[in-house]
Amino acid sequence: MLDLFSEEKDDDYKPTITETELSDDEVLVELKKIKEELKDKVVVLGHHYQQDDVIEFADITGDSLQLAREAAKLDKEYIIFCGVHFMAETADMLTKPSVKVILPDLKAGCSMADMARRSEIDRAWNFITKSTKKKVVPVTYINCAASLKAFVGDNGGSICTSSNAEKVISWALTQGEKLLFFPDQHLGRNTCFKMGILLSDMVIYNPNMLNGGVTAEQIDNAKVILWYGFCSVHQGFTKDQVFAIKKKDPEIQVIVHPECPFDVVQAADDAGSTSYIIEKIEKSAAGSKFAVGTEINLVNRLATQFPDKTIVSLSPYQCLCTTMYRVRPRWLLASFRAIKDNMPINVISVPADIASSSMKALDRMLAIK
C-alpha cells in the first residue's frame, strides 16, 4: 500500500533510447553527463541507506530529517529524492511551490509507513478517545504518509524523528496525559522506557484485531499507546546476535538504531539515530571496533570511510532495505532525461489541504527545543 501523491507522466514520456537498453556501465556514463548538463536546475538528495552507485550522484546525503531540512533551503527547479515516498512527500511540503520533487521509482515505499493507514488511525482514535476522559496527544514518527502527518497536525500533536523523539514525547506529555505513538512500536517503546516510563504503562494497538486487541480499561490505564508497526530491517536484529558477537570479541561496541526491538537495545552498548551512529563512529579513536545494528549499505559505507576502525554488521544476514533498493541508477537516469525533455515523471505533489495540516505538525516539531 502506497499512500502516495504523485503526478505520473510515464505514459507520455518516450525516451529515444530507453534506460533498460543500456548496460549498467553505460547508465553510469550517461548519468555523469546529464547530471553535469542539468546541474543548474536539478539537485539530487540521497538517503544514507542507498547503495553506493546511487550515493555517488547525490549532491547532499543524510537521514530523513537532515534531507528534509536541506530540501527546505533549496531553490532549484527540481529535486530528485533518492529515498522513499514519505521522504519525497515531506520534501514537497517543505519546498517552495515552484520546486518539483521527483521520486525515481514510485514503488520505493516504506514497509513501516505502510503499516498505518489513515482509515485505521481514524478508527483507533475514535476507540481510544471514547475509552478515556484523559487527553491523548498523537505523535507520529516522520516515517509515515502525509495523510497521517495531517491527522497529527489537526489533533494537536507533533511529528518526531529518531533524533528528537525524546524531546517530542516529553513535549507531548506536557500537552496531555496520554500518548498515541505510531507507526513504529519499537522507537516509541525504547524512547519512553529511556525516559522512565514503565513497560507496564504501555499497550500495543494492533489495527488487525478488534479494537486493536485492547480493552477500554487498558487504554484508560495506559500512559502510552503504541501502534504495532515496525521496520522490517531493524526488526531482524536479535539479542542473541548481540551476545554472540560480544562473546567472539568482548572489546567490540554494539550500537543499534532505536527501531530495533526492546531486548536488542537493552543488550547493546548504545543506541541512537542514523546521524548519532555516524557521529559516534566518526569521533571514535583509531582502532575502535563497532558492530552496528542498522541497514547494511550504511554499515558497509562506514567501514570503507573509516579503514582505521573495525566496523561490521551486527547481523550475519543481509540487512537490506529492499524498498530503498528500488531507486537504481537507471531510474535516476530516466528522471534526468525526462527533465531534460521538459516532461518530468514521478512528480510528488501533496494536496494543499493535506500539506497545510501536515505543516502544523512539522512546525510544532521544529519549535520543540
Buried (B, 14 or more C-beta within 10 A) or exposed (E): EBBBBBEEEEEEBEBEEEBEEBEEEBBBEBBEEBBEEBEEEBBBBBBBBBBEBBBBBBBBBBBBBBBBEBBBEBEBBBBBBBBBBBBBBBBBBBBEEEBBBBBBBBEBBBBBBBBBBBEBBEBBBEBBBEBBEEEBBBBBBBBBBBBBBBBBBBBBBBBBBBBBBBBBBEBBBEBBEBBBBBBBBBBBBBBBBBEEBEEEEBBBBBBEEEBBBBEEEBBEBBBBBBBBBBBBBBBBBBBEBBEEBBEEEEEBBBBBBBBBBBEBBEBBEEBBBBBBBBEBBEEBEEEBBBBBBBBBBBBBBBBEEBEEBBBBBBBEEEBBBEBBBBBBBBBBBBBBBBBBBEBBBBBBBBEEEBBBBBBBBBEBBBEBE
